[in-house]
């Protein structure tokens, strides 16, 4: 499940190189796109290695079968939801069998996870007639604590002399989450390693439905415009079972002492998020072909019933160095508001009483559902090696600034984050 959490950060880069076709395909041809991605966060946090291969088989008459295999390997450390303290902090491993120590003044990071994800996707692209086509897909993704099965269908229809394309897309996914050590009860204390962890079961589920309507309009020979609307609804387990919230003493603003409720209770509660989430997304993109170069600009607006609103601006400029090679600078800006249940920590006497009763229905200190801004700067280089092959390399640098305006005391802020993304790809037809 750790890999699911960074999907949003590297998702765009993951597929960036899997869109370079070396040549136009002919019946019987195989188009193969391969890439290798490296993602690394600052301060020794998450690192990901991801090779990916996508193959398209041309069956003739614009009919294709596509396969894609992606393997992710994750290492490093990730925030556990707690914050810095002037005292030594002790946390229990996800398994519940052991503990790890965070020294005074250090930002709490869990270094106990290692994960590998294997994802396989298959698609069938089939024309219905001269103006319509359908794309059917199935996917399977598996991690050490997460399995996801998905199905999708996309219908496209051209009209207005094929200058306008309407698209409708439907996707269904079913996820099985089986946390290491079992499913913790939300807003229940983390317990000392080796004691009864009071888990509520071994697994849980989440089901998601996504629906999209889109239109693509060719404006003239050198430009086109795209507009998509997506609605998504998910039901089931949305918690990050590794994340906790710190319970603070209202006088010292420091974590309560261990054993504050029971002898084995640590001063941290597991997060709890709503068991449903509805999302609405509007995406707009314009592409302008200049004399040789290409400008690609997009805007994405996201809103959900958790209270998160986000805006994404993306700009790419493809500069043709020659008929065989190009450079493409890239700038991306992202900003989001916090979820209504986001809490940096919990305060005893306000959010939770001395007996452990929580006065909140939901709470999470995960900075990913908090307010933050990010900027990404990148540069790609592409080279057509032969008539049937091409090579691409890409580098990105991301800076993420966390909103710490509600932190009760200086020194307890969630630190900002930076990351690098490096990717190389090779495409060929045979």
C-alpha positions in Angstrom: 0.0 0.0 0.0 3.0 2.3 0.4 3.3 2.3 -3.4 -0.2 3.5 -3.7 0.7 6.6 -1.6 3.4 7.8 -4.0 1.4 7.0 -7.1 0.3 10.6 -7.4 3.8 11.9 -7.3 5.3 9.7 -10.0 2.2 8.7 -12.0 2.7 11.4 -14.7 6.4 10.6 -15.0 5.7 6.9 -15.1 3.8 7.1 -18.4 5.7 9.9 -19.9 8.0 7.8 -21.9 5.4 5.2 -22.9 4.0 7.5 -25.5 6.8 7.7 -28.0 6.1 5.7 -31.1 9.1 5.0 -33.2 7.2 4.7 -36.5 3.8 4.3 -37.9 2.7 0.7 -37.3 1.5 -1.8 -40.0 -0.5 -4.9 -39.7 1.5 -7.6 -37.9 3.9 -5.1 -36.4 4.7 -5.0 -32.7 5.3 -1.5 -31.1 7.3 -1.8 -27.9 7.8 1.1 -25.4 10.1 0.5 -22.5 11.2 2.7 -19.7 13.0 2.8 -16.4 12.1 5.3 -13.7 14.0 6.3 -10.5 12.2 8.4 -7.9 14.0 9.7 -4.8 12.8 11.9 -1.9 15.1 14.2 0.2 16.4 13.3 3.6 16.6 9.6 2.9 12.9 9.2 2.5 11.1 7.1 -0.2 13.0 5.8 -3.2 11.3 3.9 -6.0 12.7 1.9 -8.9 10.2 1.2 -11.7 10.8 -0.6 -15.0 7.9 -0.7 -17.4 7.2 -2.3 -20.8 4.2 -1.7 -23.0 3.6 -3.7 -26.2 1.0 -2.9 -28.9 0.2 -5.5 -31.5 -1.3 -4.2 -34.8 -4.0 -6.6 -36.0 -4.8 -4.5 -39.0 -7.8 -2.2 -39.8 -6.9 0.0 -36.8 -7.4 -2.9 -34.3 -4.8 -3.3 -31.6 -4.1 -5.4 -28.5 -2.0 -3.7 -25.8 -0.1 -5.2 -22.9 1.7 -3.4 -20.1 3.8 -4.7 -17.2 5.1 -2.4 -14.5 7.3 -3.4 -11.5 7.8 -1.1 -8.6 10.4 -1.6 -5.8 10.1 0.7 -2.8 12.7 1.4 -0.1 13.5 4.2 2.4 11.5 5.9 5.1 8.1 7.5 5.3 6.4 9.8 7.8 4.1 8.0 10.3 1.9 11.0 11.1 3.6 12.0 14.3 5.8 15.1 14.7 9.0 16.2 16.4 9.3 16.2 20.2 11.9 17.2 22.7 11.6 13.7 24.2 12.4 10.3 22.9 9.5 8.8 21.0 8.7 5.1 20.8 6.5 3.6 18.0 5.3 0.1 17.3 6.1 -1.6 14.0 3.1 -2.4 11.8 3.4 -6.1 12.7 2.9 -5.2 16.4 5.9 -7.4 17.3 8.6 -4.8 17.6 9.3 -1.1 18.2 11.5 1.7 16.8 12.9 4.8 18.5 12.9 8.4 17.3 15.4 10.7 19.1 14.5 14.2 20.4 14.2 16.8 17.7 14.0 14.2 14.9 11.1 14.0 12.5 9.4 10.6 13.0 9.9 8.3 10.0 9.0 4.6 9.7 11.9 2.8 8.2 10.4 -0.7 8.6 8.8 -1.1 5.2 10.0 -2.6 2.0 7.5 -3.2 -0.8 7.3 -4.5 -4.4 4.3 -4.0 -6.7 3.6 -5.9 -10.0 0.9 -4.4 -12.2 -0.3 -6.0 -15.5 -2.7 -4.3 -17.9 -4.3 -5.7 -21.1 -6.4 -3.7 -23.6 -8.3 -4.4 -26.8 -8.8 -1.4 -29.2 -11.5 -2.3 -31.7 -13.2 -0.1 -34.4 -16.9 -0.4 -34.5 -17.3 1.4 -37.8 -15.6 4.2 -39.7 -16.4 6.8 -37.0 -16.6 4.8 -33.8 -14.3 2.6 -31.7 -14.2 0.9 -28.3 -11.3 0.2 -26.0 -11.7 -2.6 -23.4 -9.2 -3.1 -20.6 -8.4 -5.2 -17.5 -5.7 -4.7 -14.9 -4.3 -6.6 -11.9 -2.0 -5.0 -9.4 -0.4 -6.8 -6.4 1.7 -5.6 -3.4 2.6 -7.2 -0.1 -0.4 -5.7 1.6 -2.7 -4.7 -1.3 -4.3 -6.3 -4.4 -6.4 -4.5 -7.0 -8.4 -5.8 -9.9 -9.9 -3.4 -12.4 -12.0 -3.3 -15.6 -12.5 -0.4 -18.0 -14.3 0.5 -21.2 -13.9 3.5 -23.4 -16.1 4.5 -26.4 -15.1 7.2 -28.9 -17.1 8.7 -31.8 -15.9 11.1 -34.5 -18.1 13.5 -36.3 -17.8 17.0 -37.9 -15.6 15.5 -40.6 -13.5 13.8 -37.9 -12.6 17.2 -36.4 -14.6 16.5 -33.2 -14.3 13.4 -31.0 -16.6 12.5 -28.1 -15.4 10.0 -25.5 -17.1 8.2 -22.7 -15.0 6.1 -20.2 -16.1 3.8 -17.4 -13.8 2.0 -15.0 -14.5 -0.3 -12.1 -11.9 -1.5 -9.5 -12.0 -3.7 -6.5 -9.2 -3.5 -3.9 -8.4 -5.9 -1.1 -6.2 -4.4 1.7 -4.6 -6.8 4.2 -2.4 -4.7 6.5 0.6 -6.2 8.0 -0.4 -7.2 11.6 -4.1 -6.7 10.8 -6.5 -3.8 10.5 -6.2 -1.3 13.3 -9.3 0.3 14.8 -9.4 4.0 13.8 -8.9 6.5 16.6 -7.8 3.7 18.9 -4.4 3.9 20.7 -1.2 2.3 19.3 0.0 -0.2 21.8 3.5 -1.2 22.8 5.3 -3.8 20.8 4.5 -7.4 21.8 1.2 -6.6 23.5 -2.3 -7.2 22.2 -2.7 -4.8 19.4 -6.6 -5.0 19.4 -6.9 -5.3 15.7 -10.4 -5.5 14.2 -9.6 -8.0 11.4 -7.1 -9.2 8.9 -8.3 -7.4 5.8 -10.8 -4.9 4.4 -12.0 -3.8 0.9 -12.5 -0.7 -1.2 -14.5 -0.5 -4.5 -14.3 2.4 -6.9 -16.3 3.6 -9.9 -14.9 6.2 -12.3 -16.8 7.8 -15.2 -15.5 10.3 -17.7 -17.0 12.3 -20.5 -14.7 14.2 -22.9 -14.5 16.1 -26.1 -11.5 16.8 -28.3 -11.9 19.5 -31.0 -9.4 20.1 -33.8 -9.4 23.9 -34.2 -7.3 24.1 -37.3 -4.4 22.3 -38.9 -2.0 23.3 -36.1 -4.1 23.2 -32.9 -6.6 21.2 -30.9 -8.5 21.6 -27.6 -9.6 18.9 -25.1 -12.1 19.1 -22.3 -12.8 16.2 -19.9 -15.1 15.8 -16.9 -14.5 12.9 -14.5 -16.7 11.7 -11.6 -15.3 9.1 -9.2 -16.8 7.4 -6.1 -15.2 4.9 -3.8 -16.6 3.0 -0.9 -14.7 1.0 1.8 -11.4 1.2 3.6 -9.6 4.6 2.9 -7.3 4.7 6.0 -3.5 4.5 5.8 -3.0 1.8 8.5 0.6 3.0 9.1 -0.5 6.6 10.1 -1.1 7.8 13.6 -1.9 11.1 15.3 -0.1 12.4 18.4 -2.1 13.1 21.6 -0.6 16.2 23.2 -0.6 17.4 26.8 -2.5 20.8 26.7 0.0 22.4 29.1 3.4 21.3 27.6 2.3 20.7 24.0 4.4 17.5 24.2 3.1 13.9 23.6 1.5 12.3 26.7 3.5 9.7 28.6 3.2 6.1 27.6 0.6 4.2 29.6 -1.7 7.3 29.6 -4.8 5.0 29.4 -3.6 1.5 29.8 -0.1 0.3 30.7 0.5 -0.7 27.1 -1.0 2.3 25.4 1.3 4.7 23.6 0.2 8.4 23.1 -0.7 7.9 19.5 -4.1 7.1 17.9 -4.5 5.4 14.5 -6.1 7.7 11.9 -9.6 7.3 10.7 -11.0 8.6 7.4 -14.5 8.4 6.0 -15.5 5.1 4.3 -16.6 6.9 1.2 -15.2 9.6 -1.2 -16.7 11.3 -4.2 -14.5 13.3 -6.6 -15.2 15.7 -9.4 -12.4 16.6 -11.9 -12.4 19.0 -14.8 -9.4 18.8 -17.2 -8.7 21.3 -20.0 -5.8 21.0 -22.5 -4.7 23.0 -25.5 -2.0 22.1 -28.0 -0.5 24.5 -30.5 1.9 23.4 -33.3 4.1 26.3 -34.3 6.3 26.3 -37.4 8.3 23.4 -35.9 7.8 23.5 -32.1 4.8 22.4 -30.1 3.2 24.1 -27.0 1.2 21.9 -24.6 -0.7 23.7 -21.8 -3.2 22.0 -19.4 -5.3 22.9 -16.3 -6.9 20.5 -13.9 -9.4 21.3 -11.2 -10.2 18.7 -8.5 -12.8 18.8 -5.7 -14.1 16.1 -3.4 -16.5 15.7 -0.4 -13.5 15.5 2.0 -13.1 19.3 1.4 -10.0 19.0 -0.7 -9.8 21.4 -3.7 -6.8 21.4 -5.9 -5.5 23.2 -9.0 -2.9 22.0 -11.4 -1.2 24.0 -14.2 1.1 22.2 -16.6 3.2 23.6 -19.3 5.4 21.8 -21.9 7.3 23.3 -24.8 8.7 20.9 -27.3 11.7 22.5 -29.1 12.7 20.7 -32.3 16.5 20.6 -32.5 16.4 18.8 -35.8 14.2 16.3 -37.7 15.5 13.6 -35.4 15.8 15.1 -31.9 14.0 17.5 -29.6 14.2 19.2 -26.1 11.1 19.6 -24.0 11.1 21.9 -20.9 8.3 21.2 -18.4 6.9 23.3 -15.5 4.1 22.1 -13.2 2.4 23.9 -10.4 0.0 22.2 -7.9 -1.9 23.5 -4.9 -4.5 21.9 -2.6 -6.6 22.8 0.4 -6.8 20.4 3.4 -9.5 17.8 4.1 -12.1 18.8 6.7 -10.8 16.1 9.1 -7.1 17.0 8.8 -5.5 17.5 12.3 -1.8 18.1 12.9 -2.3 16.4 16.3 -5.0 15.8 19.0 -5.2 17.8 22.2 -6.2 16.1 25.4 -9.2 17.9 27.0 -10.3 19.3 23.6 -10.2 16.5 21.0 -10.0 13.6 23.5 -10.8 13.3 27.1 -8.8 11.7 30.0 -10.7 8.4 29.5 -9.7 8.2 25.8 -13.0 9.2 24.3 -12.4 11.0 21.1 -14.7 14.0 20.3 -14.1 13.6 16.5 -15.7 11.3 14.0 -12.6 11.3 11.7 -9.1 12.6 11.9 -5.8 12.2 10.0 -2.4 14.0 10.3 -1.2 12.7 6.9 0.2 15.7 5.1 -1.2 14.3 1.8 -4.7 15.3 2.9 -3.4 18.5 4.3 -2.8 21.8 2.5 0.4 22.1 0.5 1.8 23.6 -2.7 4.4 22.0 -5.1 6.4 23.0 -8.1 8.0 20.6 -10.6 10.7 21.6 -13.1 11.8 19.1 -15.8 13.5 18.6 -19.1 13.2 15.8 -21.7 15.4 14.9 -24.6 14.2 12.7 -27.4 16.3 11.2 -30.3 15.0 9.1 -33.2 17.8 6.5 -33.6 16.5 4.8 -36.8 13.3 4.6 -38.8 12.0 2.0 -36.3 13.5 3.1 -32.9 13.7 6.2 -30.6 15.3 7.0 -27.3 14.1 9.5 -24.6 15.5 10.6 -21.3 13.8 12.9 -18.7 14.7 14.6 -15.5 12.4 16.3 -13.0 12.9 18.1 -9.7 9.9 18.6 -7.4 9.6 20.9 -4.4 6.7 20.5 -2.0 5.9 23.1 0.6 3.7 22.0 3.5 1.2 24.4 5.2 2.2 24.5 8.9 0.0 27.4 9.9 -1.9 25.3 12.5 1.1 23.8 14.2 0.8 24.6 18.0 4.5 25.2 18.6 7.6 26.1 16.6 9.8 23.1 16.0 6.9 20.6 15.5 6.3 21.5 11.8 6.0 18.9 9.1 9.1 19.5 7.0 8.9 20.4 3.3 9.9 17.8 0.7 11.9 17.7 -2.4 12.3 14.8 -4.9 14.1 14.0 -8.1 12.6 11.9 -10.9 14.9 10.4 -13.6 13.5 8.3 -16.5 14.9 6.8 -19.6 13.0 5.1 -22.4 13.5 3.1 -25.6 10.8 2.5 -28.2 11.0 0.3 -31.3 8.9 -1.4 -33.9 9.5 -4.9 -35.3 
